[in-house]
Amino acid sequence: MVWELSFGSWVLLQPERINAYAQAVIQTLRADEYERGAIAEERVLGGDLAYQSSAQRLGDAEEERFVLLAMHQTLVERGLCLREQTETGPLLIFPSYYRRERPELVGHPAVLVSYRFNGFLDDIYATLVVRLHHTKPFKQDQLWRYAADFQTLTGKQLGVKMTGRAEGAGELEVYFDPGIAVEEKIIFSRYVHEHLLQKGQEVVRLRHHDAEADGGQAGYSMCELRGPRPSVGQAGGAVRQPGDAAARAGIARSNRPWCSTTRARSARWWAR
């Protein structure tokens, strides 16, 4: 197996070399006593990494330079890290390895919707944060361990927080400042929604209802999602058939083919 690099006329005869150097990047992040989940781009491209004792670097400096460049390009293009400009030069930020715990906040924005899903949690979370970072209507505010705060252009707070429920199973909460316009909630929610459908498996959405704003009925609606909503008249494909996980959990089904819900009341896209 060979890998044709996207720059120059190089062909990599041992693609596993890229994985070896990527592991060295992860090892370097873990070795950081401040657990910042970030590393200078210059260190990555220069191969100044924490290698495992069993790892062997390429002996030819020119060959290693191209392998490091290909590895760097792969990490950035796959959305596993953010490339940030700083006063000391470009910095690569890996959201999944950011270990600063988020403090408990007073008056934390209310959770509007949460998602339960299966898959590679670190990859799903990291690529989501990177994607949201590059979304123009929002600005990144703070990164925490499995939590990311963003701001609207008017300074209102919104964000996501992920928790692990079991091996390979997680839950992601999406929260908003009450003063955020509905249109902005829809845009942000849609990015999260589509990303999880693309990257996750067994995706279930829980739409949270505020008792005061929802006629005194607190709780949530639950929808199991398997792909984009079918068009009008299109049959099934969005919910599992009887005998699946949703049925075993006792989730009542709606008459709409793309949603199963614990409540009969339907809602708009971002609330459905």
C-alpha positions as CSV (number, residue, x, y, z in Angstrom):
1,M,0.0,0.0,0.0
2,V,1.3,3.4,-1.0
3,W,0.1,7.0,-0.3
4,E,0.6,9.7,-2.9
5,L,1.2,13.0,-1.0
6,S,-0.8,16.0,-2.1
7,F,2.3,18.2,-2.4
8,G,5.3,17.8,-4.7
9,S,5.7,14.5,-6.5
10,W,6.3,12.3,-3.4
11,V,4.8,8.9,-2.9
12,L,4.9,7.5,0.7
13,L,5.7,3.8,0.6
14,Q,5.1,3.3,4.3
15,P,1.9,5.2,5.3
16,E,2.2,3.8,8.8
17,R,5.0,6.2,9.3
18,I,2.4,9.0,9.5
19,N,0.6,7.1,12.3
20,A,3.8,6.7,14.2
21,Y,4.5,10.4,14.1
22,A,0.9,11.2,15.0
23,Q,1.2,9.0,18.1
24,A,4.3,11.0,19.0
25,V,2.2,14.2,18.8
26,I,-0.4,12.7,21.2
27,Q,2.4,11.5,23.5
28,T,3.7,15.0,23.6
29,L,0.3,16.5,24.5
30,R,-0.1,14.0,27.3
31,A,3.3,14.8,28.6
32,D,2.5,18.4,29.0
33,E,2.3,19.1,32.8
34,Y,-0.2,21.9,32.2
35,E,-2.5,19.7,30.1
36,R,-3.1,22.5,27.6
37,G,-3.9,20.2,24.7
38,A,-1.8,22.4,22.4
39,I,1.6,22.3,20.8
40,A,3.6,24.8,18.7
41,E,3.3,24.0,15.0
42,E,7.0,24.6,14.7
43,R,7.6,21.6,17.1
44,V,5.4,19.3,15.0
45,L,7.0,20.2,11.7
46,G,10.4,20.0,13.2
47,G,9.8,16.6,14.7
48,D,10.5,17.9,18.3
49,L,8.2,15.4,19.9
50,A,8.0,12.9,22.7
51,Y,8.7,9.5,21.0
52,Q,8.0,6.2,22.6
53,S,11.0,4.1,23.2
54,S,9.9,1.6,20.5
55,A,9.4,4.3,17.9
56,Q,12.1,4.8,15.3
57,R,12.5,8.1,13.5
58,L,13.4,8.2,9.9
59,G,17.1,8.5,9.5
60,D,16.9,10.8,6.4
61,A,16.1,14.3,7.6
62,E,14.6,15.2,4.2
63,E,12.3,12.2,4.2
64,E,11.2,12.9,7.7
65,R,10.4,16.5,6.8
66,F,7.9,15.4,4.2
67,V,6.3,12.7,6.5
68,L,5.9,15.3,9.2
69,L,4.3,17.8,6.7
70,A,1.9,15.1,5.5
71,M,1.0,14.2,9.1
72,H,0.4,17.8,10.0
73,Q,-1.8,18.3,6.9
74,T,-3.8,15.2,7.8
75,L,-4.5,16.4,11.3
76,V,-5.7,19.8,10.2
77,E,-7.7,18.6,7.2
78,R,-9.5,15.9,9.2
79,G,-10.5,18.5,11.8
80,L,-8.7,16.9,14.7
81,C,-7.0,20.2,15.7
82,L,-7.3,23.9,15.4
83,R,-4.5,26.1,13.9
84,E,-4.3,29.3,15.8
85,Q,-2.0,32.3,15.2
86,T,-0.3,33.5,18.4
87,E,2.4,36.1,19.2
88,T,5.0,33.3,19.2
89,G,3.8,31.6,16.0
90,P,1.1,29.1,14.9
91,L,-0.3,26.8,17.6
92,L,-2.1,23.5,17.0
93,I,-4.9,23.0,19.6
94,F,-6.4,19.6,20.1
95,P,-9.8,19.9,21.9
96,S,-9.9,16.3,23.0
97,Y,-6.7,16.7,24.9
98,Y,-7.6,19.9,26.6
99,R,-7.6,18.9,30.3
100,R,-8.6,22.1,32.1
101,E,-11.8,21.3,34.1
102,R,-14.6,23.7,33.7
103,P,-15.7,25.3,37.0
104,E,-19.3,25.2,38.1
105,L,-21.0,28.3,36.8
106,V,-23.8,30.2,38.5
107,G,-26.6,31.1,36.1
108,H,-25.3,28.7,33.4
109,P,-27.2,29.1,30.1
110,A,-30.1,26.6,29.9
111,V,-29.7,23.4,27.9
112,L,-32.0,23.5,24.9
113,V,-31.2,20.1,23.4
114,S,-28.9,17.1,24.1
115,Y,-27.8,14.2,22.0
116,R,-27.0,10.6,23.0
117,F,-24.8,8.8,20.5
118,N,-22.2,6.1,20.0
119,G,-18.9,6.2,18.2
120,F,-15.3,7.5,18.6
121,L,-16.1,10.2,21.2
122,D,-12.8,12.0,21.1
123,D,-12.8,12.3,17.3
124,I,-16.5,13.3,17.2
125,Y,-16.0,16.0,19.9
126,A,-12.8,17.4,18.4
127,T,-14.1,17.7,14.9
128,L,-17.3,19.3,16.1
129,V,-15.4,22.0,18.1
130,V,-13.1,22.6,15.2
131,R,-16.1,22.9,12.8
132,L,-17.9,25.3,15.2
133,H,-14.7,27.4,15.5
134,H,-14.8,28.0,11.8
135,T,-18.5,29.0,11.8
136,K,-18.6,32.7,11.0
137,P,-21.7,33.7,13.1
138,F,-19.9,32.5,16.3
139,K,-16.7,33.2,18.1
140,Q,-14.8,30.7,20.3
141,D,-14.6,31.9,23.9
142,Q,-13.2,29.2,26.2
143,L,-12.1,25.6,25.8
144,W,-12.5,23.1,28.7
145,R,-12.2,19.4,29.1
146,Y,-15.0,18.2,26.9
147,A,-16.7,21.5,26.9
148,A,-16.5,24.6,24.6
149,D,-18.0,28.0,25.1
150,F,-18.8,30.2,22.1
151,Q,-20.2,33.7,21.8
152,T,-22.5,35.3,19.2
153,L,-21.4,38.5,17.5
154,T,-23.3,40.4,20.2
155,G,-21.5,38.6,23.1
156,K,-24.3,36.2,24.1
157,Q,-23.0,32.8,25.4
158,L,-23.7,29.4,23.9
159,G,-21.8,26.2,23.7
160,V,-21.5,22.4,24.0
161,K,-20.5,20.0,26.7
162,M,-19.9,16.2,26.3
163,T,-20.0,13.5,28.9
164,G,-19.2,9.8,28.5
165,R,-22.0,7.5,29.4
166,A,-20.3,4.2,28.7
167,E,-17.5,2.8,26.5
168,G,-18.0,4.4,23.1
169,A,-21.3,6.1,24.2
170,G,-21.6,9.8,25.0
171,E,-24.1,12.6,25.6
172,L,-23.7,16.1,24.2
173,E,-25.5,19.1,25.7
174,V,-26.2,22.2,23.6
175,Y,-26.9,25.3,25.7
176,F,-27.8,28.9,24.9
177,D,-28.1,32.2,26.7
178,P,-31.9,33.0,27.0
179,G,-31.4,36.3,25.1
180,I,-30.1,34.6,21.9
181,A,-32.3,35.1,18.9
182,V,-34.2,32.0,17.6
183,E,-32.4,32.3,14.3
184,E,-29.0,32.0,15.9
185,K,-30.1,29.0,17.9
186,I,-31.3,27.3,14.8
187,I,-27.9,27.9,13.0
188,F,-25.8,26.6,15.9
189,S,-28.1,23.7,16.6
190,R,-28.1,22.7,12.9
191,Y,-24.3,22.5,12.8
192,V,-24.3,20.2,15.9
193,H,-27.2,18.2,14.6
194,E,-25.7,17.5,11.1
195,H,-22.3,16.8,12.5
196,L,-23.5,14.1,14.9
197,L,-25.6,12.5,12.2
198,Q,-22.5,12.4,10.0
199,K,-20.0,11.2,12.6
200,G,-22.0,9.4,15.2
201,Q,-24.1,6.2,15.4
202,E,-27.4,5.5,17.2
203,V,-28.0,9.2,17.5
204,V,-30.9,10.1,19.8
205,R,-32.0,13.8,20.4
206,L,-33.6,15.0,23.6
207,R,-35.3,18.3,23.3
208,H,-35.5,19.9,26.7
209,H,-38.6,21.9,27.8
210,D,-38.5,24.7,30.4
211,A,-41.4,24.5,32.8
212,E,-42.0,28.3,32.9
213,A,-41.7,28.8,29.1
214,D,-43.6,25.6,28.2
215,G,-46.9,25.9,30.0
216,G,-45.7,24.4,33.2
217,Q,-44.6,21.1,31.6
218,A,-41.0,20.4,32.3
219,G,-39.2,17.5,30.7
220,Y,-38.0,16.6,27.2
221,S,-38.9,15.0,23.9
222,M,-36.8,12.2,22.5
223,C,-36.1,11.5,18.9
224,E,-34.0,8.7,17.4
225,L,-32.2,9.9,14.3
226,R,-30.4,7.9,11.6
227,G,-30.0,10.5,8.8
228,P,-31.4,13.6,7.3
229,R,-35.2,14.1,7.6
230,P,-37.0,12.4,4.7
231,S,-38.9,14.6,2.3
232,V,-42.7,14.7,2.3
233,G,-44.1,11.4,1.2
234,Q,-40.8,9.6,1.6
235,A,-41.0,6.4,3.6
236,G,-39.1,5.6,6.8
237,G,-35.4,5.3,7.1
238,A,-35.0,7.6,10.1
239,V,-36.2,5.3,12.9
240,R,-35.4,1.8,13.7
241,Q,-37.9,-1.0,13.4
242,P,-39.6,-2.9,16.3
243,G,-37.0,-4.8,18.3
244,D,-34.4,-2.1,18.0
245,A,-32.8,-0.2,20.9
246,A,-35.5,2.4,20.9
247,A,-38.3,-0.2,21.2
248,R,-36.5,-2.0,24.0
249,A,-36.2,1.3,25.8
250,G,-39.9,1.8,25.6
251,I,-39.8,4.9,23.5
252,A,-43.3,5.6,22.1
253,R,-43.4,6.2,18.3
254,S,-44.7,9.2,16.5
255,N,-46.7,8.8,13.3
256,R,-43.9,10.7,11.6
257,P,-41.4,8.3,10.1
258,W,-38.3,10.4,11.1
259,C,-39.0,10.7,14.8
260,S,-39.9,8.7,17.9
261,T,-41.0,10.8,20.8
262,T,-42.0,10.6,24.5
263,R,-44.5,13.5,23.9
264,A,-47.2,13.8,21.3
265,R,-46.6,17.5,20.6
266,S,-44.6,18.2,17.5
267,A,-42.3,21.3,17.1
268,R,-40.2,23.3,14.6
269,W,-37.0,21.9,13.1
270,W,-34.7,22.9,16.0
271,A,-37.2,21.7,18.5
272,R,-38.4,18.6,16.8
